[in-house]
């Protein structure tokens, strides 16, 4: 029981950071945000450094869908599955 709380907290933080990474990538793609702005570039680089090591092995397994990156979607599904199925069973 003592380990379920911190695991759930870590998964919640990962969920919201990944959601922010996905939304920022869309905003950059649609040119709403500009990477020339220092704060936007710092946030983007920080989130990319955090999630790229997770995306890389998933991209090796998935087929190449060049304009559409499916790795964040797979990670998102994994985080949601862990939050919804594994953690409640530990409580």
HTML snippet that shows the backbone in 3Dmol.js (N, CA, C, O; Angstrom):
<script src="https://3Dmol.org/build/3Dmol-min.js"></script>
<div id="view" style="width:600px;height:400px;position:relative"></div>
<script>
const pdb = `
ATOM      1  N   UNK A   1       0.807  -1.190   0.000  1.00  0.00           N
ATOM      2  CA  UNK A   1       0.000   0.000   0.000  1.00  0.00           C
ATOM      3  C   UNK A   1       0.853   1.258   0.000  1.00  0.00           C
ATOM      4  O   UNK A   1       0.486   2.250  -0.630  1.00  0.00           O
ATOM      5  N   UNK A   2       1.975   1.236   0.689  1.00  0.00           N
ATOM      6  CA  UNK A   2       2.812   2.426   0.783  1.00  0.00           C
ATOM      7  C   UNK A   2       3.478   2.751  -0.545  1.00  0.00           C
ATOM      8  O   UNK A   2       3.850   3.900  -0.784  1.00  0.00           O
ATOM      9  N   UNK A   3       3.633   1.767  -1.401  1.00  0.00           N
ATOM     10  CA  UNK A   3       4.284   2.002  -2.688  1.00  0.00           C
ATOM     11  C   UNK A   3       3.288   2.454  -3.764  1.00  0.00           C
ATOM     12  O   UNK A   3       3.699   3.035  -4.768  1.00  0.00           O
ATOM     13  N   UNK A   4       2.021   2.204  -3.578  1.00  0.00           N
ATOM     14  CA  UNK A   4       1.011   2.552  -4.594  1.00  0.00           C
ATOM     15  C   UNK A   4       0.867   4.052  -4.748  1.00  0.00           C
ATOM     16  O   UNK A   4       0.696   4.537  -5.866  1.00  0.00           O
ATOM     17  N   UNK A   5       0.930   4.799  -3.663  1.00  0.00           N
ATOM     18  CA  UNK A   5       0.787   6.249  -3.723  1.00  0.00           C
ATOM     19  C   UNK A   5       1.857   6.923  -4.560  1.00  0.00           C
ATOM     20  O   UNK A   5       1.528   7.685  -5.470  1.00  0.00           O
ATOM     21  N   UNK A   6       3.146   6.663  -4.279  1.00  0.00           N
ATOM     22  CA  UNK A   6       4.198   7.278  -5.091  1.00  0.00           C
ATOM     23  C   UNK A   6       4.170   6.832  -6.557  1.00  0.00           C
ATOM     24  O   UNK A   6       4.452   7.630  -7.451  1.00  0.00           O
ATOM     25  N   UNK A   7       3.833   5.561  -6.810  1.00  0.00           N
ATOM     26  CA  UNK A   7       3.742   5.098  -8.200  1.00  0.00           C
ATOM     27  C   UNK A   7       2.629   5.829  -8.925  1.00  0.00           C
ATOM     28  O   UNK A   7       2.798   6.252 -10.068  1.00  0.00           O
ATOM     29  N   UNK A   8       1.497   5.977  -8.265  1.00  0.00           N
ATOM     30  CA  UNK A   8       0.377   6.683  -8.880  1.00  0.00           C
ATOM     31  C   UNK A   8       0.735   8.146  -9.123  1.00  0.00           C
ATOM     32  O   UNK A   8       0.345   8.709 -10.146  1.00  0.00           O
ATOM     33  N   UNK A   9       1.468   8.770  -8.206  1.00  0.00           N
ATOM     34  CA  UNK A   9       1.898  10.155  -8.365  1.00  0.00           C
ATOM     35  C   UNK A   9       2.858  10.296  -9.551  1.00  0.00           C
ATOM     36  O   UNK A   9       2.734  11.230 -10.343  1.00  0.00           O
ATOM     37  N   UNK A  10       3.805   9.380  -9.671  1.00  0.00           N
ATOM     38  CA  UNK A  10       4.754   9.407 -10.787  1.00  0.00           C
ATOM     39  C   UNK A  10       4.019   9.233 -12.120  1.00  0.00           C
ATOM     40  O   UNK A  10       4.322   9.922 -13.093  1.00  0.00           O
ATOM     41  N   UNK A  11       3.061   8.320 -12.159  1.00  0.00           N
ATOM     42  CA  UNK A  11       2.297   8.116 -13.393  1.00  0.00           C
ATOM     43  C   UNK A  11       1.438   9.335 -13.725  1.00  0.00           C
ATOM     44  O   UNK A  11       1.267   9.667 -14.898  1.00  0.00           O
ATOM     45  N   UNK A  12       0.901   9.999 -12.715  1.00  0.00           N
ATOM     46  CA  UNK A  12       0.129  11.228 -12.949  1.00  0.00           C
ATOM     47  C   UNK A  12       1.012  12.329 -13.519  1.00  0.00           C
ATOM     48  O   UNK A  12       0.622  13.015 -14.464  1.00  0.00           O
ATOM     49  N   UNK A  13       2.193  12.497 -12.951  1.00  0.00           N
ATOM     50  CA  UNK A  13       3.120  13.517 -13.446  1.00  0.00           C
ATOM     51  C   UNK A  13       3.534  13.202 -14.876  1.00  0.00           C
ATOM     52  O   UNK A  13       3.572  14.094 -15.723  1.00  0.00           O
ATOM     53  N   UNK A  14       3.846  11.937 -15.150  1.00  0.00           N
ATOM     54  CA  UNK A  14       4.220  11.534 -16.508  1.00  0.00           C
ATOM     55  C   UNK A  14       3.072  11.772 -17.478  1.00  0.00           C
ATOM     56  O   UNK A  14       3.297  12.193 -18.613  1.00  0.00           O
ATOM     57  N   UNK A  15       1.850  11.509 -17.045  1.00  0.00           N
ATOM     58  CA  UNK A  15       0.664  11.720 -17.878  1.00  0.00           C
ATOM     59  C   UNK A  15       0.540  13.187 -18.289  1.00  0.00           C
ATOM     60  O   UNK A  15       0.352  13.492 -19.467  1.00  0.00           O
ATOM     61  N   UNK A  16       0.646  14.092 -17.316  1.00  0.00           N
ATOM     62  CA  UNK A  16       0.477  15.507 -17.624  1.00  0.00           C
ATOM     63  C   UNK A  16       1.663  16.079 -18.402  1.00  0.00           C
ATOM     64  O   UNK A  16       1.470  16.945 -19.255  1.00  0.00           O
ATOM     65  N   UNK A  17       2.878  15.619 -18.128  1.00  0.00           N
ATOM     66  CA  UNK A  17       4.025  16.071 -18.912  1.00  0.00           C
ATOM     67  C   UNK A  17       3.931  15.586 -20.355  1.00  0.00           C
ATOM     68  O   UNK A  17       4.251  16.330 -21.282  1.00  0.00           O
ATOM     69  N   UNK A  18       3.494  14.346 -20.549  1.00  0.00           N
ATOM     70  CA  UNK A  18       3.331  13.828 -21.901  1.00  0.00           C
ATOM     71  C   UNK A  18       2.224  14.563 -22.634  1.00  0.00           C
ATOM     72  O   UNK A  18       2.353  14.852 -23.823  1.00  0.00           O
ATOM     73  N   UNK A  19       1.143  14.866 -21.942  1.00  0.00           N
ATOM     74  CA  UNK A  19       0.061  15.639 -22.546  1.00  0.00           C
ATOM     75  C   UNK A  19       0.560  17.023 -22.959  1.00  0.00           C
ATOM     76  O   UNK A  19       0.220  17.504 -24.040  1.00  0.00           O
ATOM     77  N   UNK A  20       1.358  17.662 -22.117  1.00  0.00           N
ATOM     78  CA  UNK A  20       1.940  18.965 -22.461  1.00  0.00           C
ATOM     79  C   UNK A  20       2.867  18.841 -23.660  1.00  0.00           C
ATOM     80  O   UNK A  20       2.869  19.713 -24.529  1.00  0.00           O
ATOM     81  N   UNK A  21       3.659  17.768 -23.722  1.00  0.00           N
ATOM     82  CA  UNK A  21       4.574  17.552 -24.854  1.00  0.00           C
ATOM     83  C   UNK A  21       3.805  17.384 -26.164  1.00  0.00           C
ATOM     84  O   UNK A  21       4.197  17.933 -27.194  1.00  0.00           O
ATOM     85  N   UNK A  22       2.729  16.638 -26.120  1.00  0.00           N
ATOM     86  CA  UNK A  22       1.912  16.423 -27.321  1.00  0.00           C
ATOM     87  C   UNK A  22       1.267  17.731 -27.768  1.00  0.00           C
ATOM     88  O   UNK A  22       1.286  18.057 -28.955  1.00  0.00           O
ATOM     89  N   UNK A  23       0.702  18.471 -26.838  1.00  0.00           N
ATOM     90  CA  UNK A  23       0.024  19.733 -27.198  1.00  0.00           C
ATOM     91  C   UNK A  23       1.026  20.748 -27.739  1.00  0.00           C
ATOM     92  O   UNK A  23       0.745  21.432 -28.724  1.00  0.00           O
ATOM     93  N   UNK A  24       2.190  20.850 -27.103  1.00  0.00           N
ATOM     94  CA  UNK A  24       3.207  21.791 -27.589  1.00  0.00           C
ATOM     95  C   UNK A  24       3.687  21.383 -28.976  1.00  0.00           C
ATOM     96  O   UNK A  24       3.927  22.247 -29.819  1.00  0.00           O
ATOM     97  N   UNK A  25       3.833  20.084 -29.228  1.00  0.00           N
ATOM     98  CA  UNK A  25       4.264  19.657 -30.570  1.00  0.00           C
ATOM     99  C   UNK A  25       3.229  20.029 -31.623  1.00  0.00           C
ATOM    100  O   UNK A  25       3.592  20.413 -32.734  1.00  0.00           O
ATOM    101  N   UNK A  26       1.945  19.921 -31.292  1.00  0.00           N
ATOM    102  CA  UNK A  26       0.910  20.349 -32.231  1.00  0.00           C
ATOM    103  C   UNK A  26       0.982  21.852 -32.469  1.00  0.00           C
ATOM    104  O   UNK A  26       0.894  22.309 -33.608  1.00  0.00           O
ATOM    105  N   UNK A  27       1.142  22.617 -31.395  1.00  0.00           N
ATOM    106  CA  UNK A  27       1.195  24.073 -31.523  1.00  0.00           C
ATOM    107  C   UNK A  27       2.408  24.524 -32.330  1.00  0.00           C
ATOM    108  O   UNK A  27       2.335  25.505 -33.070  1.00  0.00           O
ATOM    109  N   UNK A  28       3.519  23.810 -32.190  1.00  0.00           N
ATOM    110  CA  UNK A  28       4.704  24.123 -32.991  1.00  0.00           C
ATOM    111  C   UNK A  28       4.457  23.743 -34.444  1.00  0.00           C
ATOM    112  O   UNK A  28       4.837  24.489 -35.347  1.00  0.00           O
ATOM    113  N   UNK A  29       3.830  22.599 -34.685  1.00  0.00           N
ATOM    114  CA  UNK A  29       3.554  22.153 -36.053  1.00  0.00           C
ATOM    115  C   UNK A  29       2.614  23.103 -36.791  1.00  0.00           C
ATOM    116  O   UNK A  29       2.781  23.343 -37.987  1.00  0.00           O
ATOM    117  N   UNK A  30       1.631  23.639 -36.081  1.00  0.00           N
ATOM    118  CA  UNK A  30       0.673  24.557 -36.700  1.00  0.00           C
ATOM    119  C   UNK A  30       1.132  26.010 -36.600  1.00  0.00           C
ATOM    120  O   UNK A  30       0.359  26.928 -36.873  1.00  0.00           O
ATOM    121  N   UNK A  31       2.391  26.219 -36.209  1.00  0.00           N
ATOM    122  CA  UNK A  31       3.042  27.523 -36.135  1.00  0.00           C
ATOM    123  C   UNK A  31       2.313  28.513 -35.227  1.00  0.00           C
ATOM    124  O   UNK A  31       2.322  29.719 -35.475  1.00  0.00           O
ATOM    125  N   UNK A  32       1.693  27.999 -34.190  1.00  0.00           N
ATOM    126  CA  UNK A  32       1.116  28.856 -33.163  1.00  0.00           C
ATOM    127  C   UNK A  32       2.230  29.274 -32.204  1.00  0.00           C
ATOM    128  O   UNK A  32       2.281  30.422 -31.762  1.00  0.00           O
ATOM    129  N   UNK A  33       3.120  28.333 -31.888  1.00  0.00           N
ATOM    130  CA  UNK A  33       4.299  28.625 -31.077  1.00  0.00           C
ATOM    131  C   UNK A  33       5.525  28.618 -31.973  1.00  0.00           C
ATOM    132  O   UNK A  33       5.592  27.881 -32.957  1.00  0.00           O
ATOM    133  N   UNK A  34       6.493  29.448 -31.615  1.00  0.00           N
ATOM    134  CA  UNK A  34       7.705  29.579 -32.398  1.00  0.00           C
ATOM    135  C   UNK A  34       8.891  29.140 -31.545  1.00  0.00           C
ATOM    136  O   UNK A  34       9.046  29.606 -30.416  1.00  0.00           O
ATOM    137  N   UNK A  35       9.722  28.257 -32.069  1.00  0.00           N
ATOM    138  CA  UNK A  35      10.887  27.802 -31.321  1.00  0.00           C
ATOM    139  C   UNK A  35      11.957  28.883 -31.219  1.00  0.00           C
ATOM    140  O   UNK A  35      12.956  28.698 -30.524  1.00  0.00           O
ATOM    141  N   UNK A  36      11.761  30.015 -31.905  1.00  0.00           N
ATOM    142  CA  UNK A  36      12.669  31.136 -31.769  1.00  0.00           C
ATOM    143  C   UNK A  36      12.490  31.867 -30.454  1.00  0.00           C
ATOM    144  O   UNK A  36      13.365  32.624 -30.035  1.00  0.00           O
ATOM    145  N   UNK A  37      11.354  31.642 -29.798  1.00  0.00           N
ATOM    146  CA  UNK A  37      11.122  32.245 -28.482  1.00  0.00           C
ATOM    147  C   UNK A  37      11.866  31.411 -27.436  1.00  0.00           C
ATOM    148  O   UNK A  37      11.690  30.194 -27.377  1.00  0.00           O
ATOM    149  N   UNK A  38      12.690  32.052 -26.618  1.00  0.00           N
ATOM    150  CA  UNK A  38      13.543  31.287 -25.689  1.00  0.00           C
ATOM    151  C   UNK A  38      12.777  30.391 -24.723  1.00  0.00           C
ATOM    152  O   UNK A  38      13.194  29.256 -24.491  1.00  0.00           O
ATOM    153  N   UNK A  39      11.682  30.858 -24.159  1.00  0.00           N
ATOM    154  CA  UNK A  39      10.958  30.042 -23.173  1.00  0.00           C
ATOM    155  C   UNK A  39      10.315  28.827 -23.836  1.00  0.00           C
ATOM    156  O   UNK A  39      10.300  27.736 -23.267  1.00  0.00           O
ATOM    157  N   UNK A  40       9.784  29.023 -25.043  1.00  0.00           N
ATOM    158  CA  UNK A  40       9.180  27.912 -25.779  1.00  0.00           C
ATOM    159  C   UNK A  40      10.251  26.887 -26.135  1.00  0.00           C
ATOM    160  O   UNK A  40      10.030  25.683 -26.007  1.00  0.00           O
ATOM    161  N   UNK A  41      11.416  27.366 -26.583  1.00  0.00           N
ATOM    162  CA  UNK A  41      12.509  26.458 -26.945  1.00  0.00           C
ATOM    163  C   UNK A  41      13.006  25.678 -25.729  1.00  0.00           C
ATOM    164  O   UNK A  41      13.298  24.487 -25.840  1.00  0.00           O
ATOM    165  N   UNK A  42      13.104  26.331 -24.572  1.00  0.00           N
ATOM    166  CA  UNK A  42      13.568  25.648 -23.368  1.00  0.00           C
ATOM    167  C   UNK A  42      12.583  24.582 -22.907  1.00  0.00           C
ATOM    168  O   UNK A  42      12.979  23.474 -22.544  1.00  0.00           O
ATOM    169  N   UNK A  43      11.302  24.922 -22.924  1.00  0.00           N
ATOM    170  CA  UNK A  43      10.283  23.944 -22.529  1.00  0.00           C
ATOM    171  C   UNK A  43      10.288  22.767 -23.490  1.00  0.00           C
ATOM    172  O   UNK A  43      10.225  21.615 -23.062  1.00  0.00           O
ATOM    173  N   UNK A  44      10.363  23.050 -24.790  1.00  0.00           N
ATOM    174  CA  UNK A  44      10.353  21.993 -25.806  1.00  0.00           C
ATOM    175  C   UNK A  44      11.581  21.093 -25.662  1.00  0.00           C
ATOM    176  O   UNK A  44      11.460  19.868 -25.708  1.00  0.00           O
ATOM    177  N   UNK A  45      12.748  21.686 -25.489  1.00  0.00           N
ATOM    178  CA  UNK A  45      13.967  20.883 -25.347  1.00  0.00           C
ATOM    179  C   UNK A  45      13.936  20.044 -24.076  1.00  0.00           C
ATOM    180  O   UNK A  45      14.374  18.894 -24.081  1.00  0.00           O
ATOM    181  N   UNK A  46      13.425  20.608 -22.998  1.00  0.00           N
ATOM    182  CA  UNK A  46      13.342  19.854 -21.746  1.00  0.00           C
ATOM    183  C   UNK A  46      12.411  18.659 -21.856  1.00  0.00           C
ATOM    184  O   UNK A  46      12.749  17.556 -21.426  1.00  0.00           O
ATOM    185  N   UNK A  47      11.229  18.884 -22.437  1.00  0.00           N
ATOM    186  CA  UNK A  47      10.281  17.776 -22.591  1.00  0.00           C
ATOM    187  C   UNK A  47      10.793  16.748 -23.598  1.00  0.00           C
ATOM    188  O   UNK A  47      10.585  15.547 -23.421  1.00  0.00           O
ATOM    189  N   UNK A  48      11.456  17.211 -24.645  1.00  0.00           N
ATOM    190  CA  UNK A  48      12.004  16.275 -25.635  1.00  0.00           C
ATOM    191  C   UNK A  48      13.107  15.421 -25.027  1.00  0.00           C
ATOM    192  O   UNK A  48      13.174  14.218 -25.282  1.00  0.00           O
ATOM    193  N   UNK A  49      13.970  16.033 -24.226  1.00  0.00           N
ATOM    194  CA  UNK A  49      15.026  15.254 -23.564  1.00  0.00           C
ATOM    195  C   UNK A  49      14.454  14.237 -22.591  1.00  0.00           C
ATOM    196  O   UNK A  49      15.035  13.173 -22.378  1.00  0.00           O
ATOM    197  N   UNK A  50      13.326  14.568 -22.010  1.00  0.00           N
ATOM    198  CA  UNK A  50      12.687  13.661 -21.063  1.00  0.00           C
ATOM    199  C   UNK A  50      12.059  12.464 -21.765  1.00  0.00           C
ATOM    200  O   UNK A  50      12.161  11.336 -21.283  1.00  0.00           O
ATOM    201  N   UNK A  51      11.404  12.706 -22.911  1.00  0.00           N
ATOM    202  CA  UNK A  51      10.623  11.644 -23.543  1.00  0.00           C
ATOM    203  C   UNK A  51      11.320  10.947 -24.714  1.00  0.00           C
ATOM    204  O   UNK A  51      10.903   9.848 -25.082  1.00  0.00           O
ATOM    205  N   UNK A  52      12.341  11.520 -25.306  1.00  0.00           N
ATOM    206  CA  UNK A  52      13.005  10.869 -26.436  1.00  0.00           C
ATOM    207  C   UNK A  52      13.584   9.496 -26.092  1.00  0.00           C
ATOM    208  O   UNK A  52      13.476   8.584 -26.912  1.00  0.00           O
ATOM    209  N   UNK A  53      14.195   9.304 -24.918  1.00  0.00           N
ATOM    210  CA  UNK A  53      14.679   7.950 -24.599  1.00  0.00           C
ATOM    211  C   UNK A  53      13.550   6.918 -24.507  1.00  0.00           C
ATOM    212  O   UNK A  53      13.781   5.723 -24.692  1.00  0.00           O
ATOM    213  N   UNK A  54      12.349   7.375 -24.225  1.00  0.00           N
ATOM    214  CA  UNK A  54      11.202   6.466 -24.170  1.00  0.00           C
ATOM    215  C   UNK A  54      10.659   6.222 -25.570  1.00  0.00           C
ATOM    216  O   UNK A  54      10.251   5.107 -25.897  1.00  0.00           O
ATOM    217  N   UNK A  55      10.654   7.266 -26.401  1.00  0.00           N
ATOM    218  CA  UNK A  55      10.114   7.146 -27.761  1.00  0.00           C
ATOM    219  C   UNK A  55      10.994   6.300 -28.681  1.00  0.00           C
ATOM    220  O   UNK A  55      10.478   5.578 -29.534  1.00  0.00           O
ATOM    221  N   UNK A  56      12.309   6.382 -28.517  1.00  0.00           N
ATOM    222  CA  UNK A  56      13.232   5.743 -29.458  1.00  0.00           C
ATOM    223  C   UNK A  56      13.003   4.236 -29.602  1.00  0.00           C
ATOM    224  O   UNK A  56      12.911   3.766 -30.736  1.00  0.00           O
ATOM    225  N   UNK A  57      12.904   3.449 -28.522  1.00  0.00           N
ATOM    226  CA  UNK A  57      12.672   2.012 -28.720  1.00  0.00           C
ATOM    227  C   UNK A  57      11.307   1.715 -29.340  1.00  0.00           C
ATOM    228  O   UNK A  57      11.154   0.739 -30.075  1.00  0.00           O
ATOM    229  N   UNK A  58      10.324   2.552 -29.044  1.00  0.00           N
ATOM    230  CA  UNK A  58       8.985   2.347 -29.606  1.00  0.00           C
ATOM    231  C   UNK A  58       8.997   2.643 -31.100  1.00  0.00           C
ATOM    232  O   UNK A  58       8.335   1.953 -31.874  1.00  0.00           O
ATOM    233  N   UNK A  59       9.748   3.668 -31.512  1.00  0.00           N
ATOM    234  CA  UNK A  59       9.847   4.005 -32.940  1.00  0.00           C
ATOM    235  C   UNK A  59      10.526   2.906 -33.733  1.00  0.00           C
ATOM    236  O   UNK A  59      10.237   2.729 -34.917  1.00  0.00           O
ATOM    237  N   UNK A  60      11.431   2.161 -33.095  1.00  0.00           N
ATOM    238  CA  UNK A  60      12.095   1.043 -33.785  1.00  0.00           C
ATOM    239  C   UNK A  60      11.107  -0.081 -34.090  1.00  0.00           C
ATOM    240  O   UNK A  60      11.240  -0.773 -35.099  1.00  0.00           O
ATOM    241  N   UNK A  61      10.126  -0.260 -33.223  1.00  0.00           N
ATOM    242  CA  UNK A  61       9.151  -1.343 -33.392  1.00  0.00           C
ATOM    243  C   UNK A  61       8.049  -0.953 -34.362  1.00  0.00           C
ATOM    244  O   UNK A  61       7.615  -1.775 -35.169  1.00  0.00           O
ATOM    245  N   UNK A  62       7.593   0.289 -34.292  1.00  0.00           N
ATOM    246  CA  UNK A  62       6.471   0.738 -35.131  1.00  0.00           C
ATOM    247  C   UNK A  62       6.885   0.915 -36.587  1.00  0.00           C
ATOM    248  O   UNK A  62       8.049   1.196 -36.871  1.00  0.00           O
ATOM    249  N   UNK A  63       5.942   0.754 -37.506  1.00  0.00           N
ATOM    250  CA  UNK A  63       6.256   1.040 -38.910  1.00  0.00           C
ATOM    251  C   UNK A  63       6.465   2.539 -39.104  1.00  0.00           C
ATOM    252  O   UNK A  63       5.999   3.356 -38.310  1.00  0.00           O
ATOM    253  N   UNK A  64       7.172   2.877 -40.174  1.00  0.00           N
ATOM    254  CA  UNK A  64       7.483   4.283 -40.452  1.00  0.00           C
ATOM    255  C   UNK A  64       6.257   4.995 -41.015  1.00  0.00           C
ATOM    256  O   UNK A  64       5.837   4.740 -42.144  1.00  0.00           O
ATOM    257  N   UNK A  65       5.700   5.877 -40.221  1.00  0.00           N
ATOM    258  CA  UNK A  65       4.606   6.744 -40.661  1.00  0.00           C
ATOM    259  C   UNK A  65       5.129   8.167 -40.536  1.00  0.00           C
ATOM    260  O   UNK A  65       4.740   8.906 -39.632  1.00  0.00           O
ATOM    261  N   UNK A  66       6.000   8.536 -41.437  1.00  0.00           N
ATOM    262  CA  UNK A  66       6.833   9.727 -41.331  1.00  0.00           C
ATOM    263  C   UNK A  66       6.124  11.009 -40.872  1.00  0.00           C
ATOM    264  O   UNK A  66       6.584  11.605 -39.898  1.00  0.00           O
ATOM    265  N   UNK A  67       5.079  11.455 -41.480  1.00  0.00           N
ATOM    266  CA  UNK A  67       4.546  12.735 -40.978  1.00  0.00           C
ATOM    267  C   UNK A  67       3.832  12.591 -39.635  1.00  0.00           C
ATOM    268  O   UNK A  67       3.686  13.569 -38.901  1.00  0.00           O
ATOM    269  N   UNK A  68       3.393  11.391 -39.315  1.00  0.00           N
ATOM    270  CA  UNK A  68       2.653  11.167 -38.070  1.00  0.00           C
ATOM    271  C   UNK A  68       3.483  10.283 -37.147  1.00  0.00           C
ATOM    272  O   UNK A  68       3.788   9.139 -37.482  1.00  0.00           O
ATOM    273  N   UNK A  69       3.843  10.815 -35.994  1.00  0.00           N
ATOM    274  CA  UNK A  69       4.628  10.062 -35.019  1.00  0.00           C
ATOM    275  C   UNK A  69       3.674   9.387 -34.041  1.00  0.00           C
ATOM    276  O   UNK A  69       2.961  10.060 -33.297  1.00  0.00           O
ATOM    277  N   UNK A  70       3.662   8.065 -34.045  1.00  0.00           N
ATOM    278  CA  UNK A  70       2.751   7.314 -33.199  1.00  0.00           C
ATOM    279  C   UNK A  70       3.351   6.942 -31.848  1.00  0.00           C
ATOM    280  O   UNK A  70       2.639   6.434 -30.981  1.00  0.00           O
ATOM    281  N   UNK A  71       4.633   7.184 -31.654  1.00  0.00           N
ATOM    282  CA  UNK A  71       5.283   6.822 -30.393  1.00  0.00           C
ATOM    283  C   UNK A  71       4.661   7.530 -29.182  1.00  0.00           C
ATOM    284  O   UNK A  71       4.445   6.880 -28.160  1.00  0.00           O
ATOM    285  N   UNK A  72       4.363   8.838 -29.254  1.00  0.00           N
ATOM    286  CA  UNK A  72       3.714   9.456 -28.090  1.00  0.00           C
ATOM    287  C   UNK A  72       2.353   8.848 -27.770  1.00  0.00           C
ATOM    288  O   UNK A  72       1.976   8.745 -26.602  1.00  0.00           O
ATOM    289  N   UNK A  73       1.627   8.452 -28.786  1.00  0.00           N
ATOM    290  CA  UNK A  73       0.327   7.820 -28.562  1.00  0.00           C
ATOM    291  C   UNK A  73       0.486   6.492 -27.830  1.00  0.00           C
ATOM    292  O   UNK A  73      -0.283   6.187 -26.919  1.00  0.00           O
ATOM    293  N   UNK A  74       1.470   5.715 -28.220  1.00  0.00           N
ATOM    294  CA  UNK A  74       1.715   4.422 -27.568  1.00  0.00           C
ATOM    295  C   UNK A  74       2.114   4.636 -26.107  1.00  0.00           C
ATOM    296  O   UNK A  74       1.627   3.933 -25.221  1.00  0.00           O
ATOM    297  N   UNK A  75       3.003   5.607 -25.853  1.00  0.00           N
ATOM    298  CA  UNK A  75       3.417   5.899 -24.478  1.00  0.00           C
ATOM    299  C   UNK A  75       2.230   6.392 -23.664  1.00  0.00           C
ATOM    300  O   UNK A  75       2.080   6.023 -22.499  1.00  0.00           O
ATOM    301  N   UNK A  76       1.388   7.219 -24.266  1.00  0.00           N
ATOM    302  CA  UNK A  76       0.184   7.732 -23.611  1.00  0.00           C
ATOM    303  C   UNK A  76      -0.735   6.572 -23.210  1.00  0.00           C
ATOM    304  O   UNK A  76      -1.245   6.539 -22.091  1.00  0.00           O
ATOM    305  N   UNK A  77      -0.939   5.637 -24.114  1.00  0.00           N
ATOM    306  CA  UNK A  77      -1.785   4.471 -23.831  1.00  0.00           C
ATOM    307  C   UNK A  77      -1.178   3.616 -22.714  1.00  0.00           C
ATOM    308  O   UNK A  77      -1.899   3.109 -21.855  1.00  0.00           O
ATOM    309  N   UNK A  78       0.139   3.460 -22.729  1.00  0.00           N
ATOM    310  CA  UNK A  78       0.807   2.668 -21.687  1.00  0.00           C
ATOM    311  C   UNK A  78       0.636   3.328 -20.319  1.00  0.00           C
ATOM    312  O   UNK A  78       0.344   2.649 -19.334  1.00  0.00           O
ATOM    313  N   UNK A  79       0.817   4.642 -20.256  1.00  0.00           N
ATOM    314  CA  UNK A  79       0.673   5.347 -18.984  1.00  0.00           C
ATOM    315  C   UNK A  79      -0.759   5.251 -18.472  1.00  0.00           C
ATOM    316  O   UNK A  79      -0.981   5.001 -17.288  1.00  0.00           O
ATOM    317  N   UNK A  80      -1.727   5.448 -19.355  1.00  0.00           N
ATOM    318  CA  UNK A  80      -3.131   5.349 -18.947  1.00  0.00           C
ATOM    319  C   UNK A  80      -3.453   3.939 -18.468  1.00  0.00           C
ATOM    320  O   UNK A  80      -4.154   3.763 -17.471  1.00  0.00           O
ATOM    321  N   UNK A  81      -2.943   2.938 -19.175  1.00  0.00           N
ATOM    322  CA  UNK A  81      -3.187   1.548 -18.770  1.00  0.00           C
ATOM    323  C   UNK A  81      -2.589   1.259 -17.406  1.00  0.00           C
ATOM    324  O   UNK A  81      -3.223   0.617 -16.569  1.00  0.00           O
ATOM    325  N   UNK A  82      -1.373   1.729 -17.181  1.00  0.00           N
ATOM    326  CA  UNK A  82      -0.746   1.517 -15.881  1.00  0.00           C
ATOM    327  C   UNK A  82      -1.514   2.216 -14.769  1.00  0.00           C
ATOM    328  O   UNK A  82      -1.703   1.654 -13.690  1.00  0.00           O
ATOM    329  N   UNK A  83      -1.957   3.439 -15.033  1.00  0.00           N
ATOM    330  CA  UNK A  83      -2.721   4.182 -14.025  1.00  0.00           C
ATOM    331  C   UNK A  83      -4.053   3.509 -13.720  1.00  0.00           C
ATOM    332  O   UNK A  83      -4.470   3.446 -12.563  1.00  0.00           O
ATOM    333  N   UNK A  84      -4.717   3.008 -14.753  1.00  0.00           N
ATOM    334  CA  UNK A  84      -6.068   2.486 -14.573  1.00  0.00           C
ATOM    335  C   UNK A  84      -6.113   1.038 -14.115  1.00  0.00           C
ATOM    336  O   UNK A  84      -7.060   0.652 -13.430  1.00  0.00           O
ATOM    337  N   UNK A  85      -5.130   0.227 -14.464  1.00  0.00           N
ATOM    338  CA  UNK A  85      -5.229  -1.199 -14.162  1.00  0.00           C
ATOM    339  C   UNK A  85      -4.270  -1.684 -13.098  1.00  0.00           C
ATOM    340  O   UNK A  85      -4.669  -2.447 -12.218  1.00  0.00           O
ATOM    341  N   UNK A  86      -3.037  -1.272 -13.150  1.00  0.00           N
ATOM    342  CA  UNK A  86      -2.048  -1.802 -12.218  1.00  0.00           C
ATOM    343  C   UNK A  86      -2.144  -1.113 -10.865  1.00  0.00           C
ATOM    344  O   UNK A  86      -2.191  -1.796  -9.841  1.00  0.00           O
ATOM    345  N   UNK A  87      -2.174   0.190 -10.826  1.00  0.00           N
ATOM    346  CA  UNK A  87      -2.138   0.917  -9.557  1.00  0.00           C
ATOM    347  C   UNK A  87      -3.377   0.670  -8.708  1.00  0.00           C
ATOM    348  O   UNK A  87      -3.217   0.420  -7.513  1.00  0.00           O
ATOM    349  N   UNK A  88      -4.632   0.723  -9.244  1.00  0.00           N
ATOM    350  CA  UNK A  88      -5.787   0.441  -8.379  1.00  0.00           C
ATOM    351  C   UNK A  88      -5.764  -0.964  -7.781  1.00  0.00           C
ATOM    352  O   UNK A  88      -6.296  -1.180  -6.692  1.00  0.00           O
ATOM    353  N   UNK A  89      -5.159  -1.914  -8.476  1.00  0.00           N
ATOM    354  CA  UNK A  89      -5.102  -3.261  -7.920  1.00  0.00           C
ATOM    355  C   UNK A  89      -4.135  -3.350  -6.742  1.00  0.00           C
ATOM    356  O   UNK A  89      -4.207  -4.284  -5.944  1.00  0.00           O
ATOM    357  N   UNK A  90      -3.229  -2.376  -6.635  1.00  0.00           N
ATOM    358  CA  UNK A  90      -2.291  -2.356  -5.531  1.00  0.00           C
ATOM    359  C   UNK A  90      -2.910  -1.731  -4.281  1.00  0.00           C
ATOM    360  O   UNK A  90      -2.409  -1.936  -3.176  1.00  0.00           O
ATOM    361  N   UNK A  91      -3.988  -0.974  -4.445  1.00  0.00           N
ATOM    362  CA  UNK A  91      -4.601  -0.282  -3.299  1.00  0.00           C
ATOM    363  C   UNK A  91      -5.384  -1.227  -2.427  1.00  0.00           C
ATOM    364  O   UNK A  91      -5.960  -0.807  -1.423  1.00  0.00           O
TER     365      UNK A  91
END
`;
const viewer = $3Dmol.createViewer("view");
viewer.addModel(pdb, "pdb");
viewer.setStyle({}, {cartoon: {color: "spectrum"}});
viewer.zoomTo();
viewer.render();
</script>
